[in-house]
Amino acid sequence: MKKILTITAVLCALAGAAKAQDSSSNQVLSTIAIGSCNRQEAPQIIWPNIANKNPELWVWLGDNIYGDSEDLNVLKTKYELQKNNPAYKKFTSEIPVIGIWDDHDYGVNDGGKEYPKKKESKELMFNFLDVPANHPARKREGAFQSYEYGVDGKRVKIILLDIRYFREELHRENGRYELNWDGKILGEKQWAWLEKELTDSNADMHIIGSGIQFIVQEHPYEKWGNFPKERQRMLDLVVKTQPKNVLFLSGDRHISEVASMYVPGYGKVFDFTSSGMTHSFESSTELNAFRISDLITQKSFGLMQIDWQGENTSVNCQMFSPEGSLIDEVTIKWDKR
């Protein structure tokens, strides 16, 4: 069913508003769909089944295509293949889309700041996402963005972090990434921007998408935990700025799960990983001591159903098969703030 937004909401969402955040809309969000790891050449059966869940917004969480090239024509052609797919094209004509990259759409597997085509790749991604030419994110280094939706009492701020453009080196030993104790993920300009976005925010929920998983510590692959000081810096910033109801979103892993951790001085934060739209890590048995859902190893997309009616805001985090069948769900709720 085609989503009908007010003219004001559409214009604000597209052109951005003169506020601290990059752009805003008065559209109240109650259903947000998310996903990552989508091979553009694979069958795109998932889109009508996502649309059938009636989301007000779709959020890409990275590996939106598998580009993996320094040849910009290759990246552009792959983006065009995805964008012109009839099922996806119909979906985007009905449902607003925002997003951020991970590594394969950035241009190189597990890549960071050393990737030589990152500026050009950013423009290709923004063109794919139809980010307006006058959007603030077009004018700065890196692809980080923020969006605000809703009205007082039902306001969501979505912050999309760029964990590629500024990220420093990782080294792998025996199949496991070594900890980079002094390395950076976001870069100082992005950290300063993020602090401004969180300071004195009047949003009732703060959703922070960053491609790679934030909470998990155990698995040997990419994660915030590979940069311990950066992960702790994020937790310290949450404590310092006290944003309401923090939910991290992530992709990358070809599995789906929900994790929760208690942050002293703040309270609970959550991480909803939704990954593997066209392919998944079916044999995964990886550990996550913070996991509060099942470990979902089949292909899936995610859905967040926000309950604004209760005394405390809650979100039902659901994982669906590409055909639209419910696989697992977990309701998360923060302490009253």
Secondary structure by P-SEA (a helix, b strand, c coil): cbbbbcaaaaaaaaccccccccccccccccbbbbcccccccccccaaaaaaaacccbbbbcccccccccccaaaaaaaaaaaaacaaaaaaaacbbbbbcccccccccccccccccaaaaaaaaaaaaacccccccccccccccbbbbbbcccbbbbbbbbbccccccbbbbcccccccccccccccaaaaaaaaaaaccccccbbbbbccccccccccccccccccaaaaaaaaaaaaaacccbbbbbbccccccbbbbbbbccccbbbbbbbcccccccccccccccccccccccccbbbbbbbbccccbbbbbbbbbcccccccbbbbbbcccc
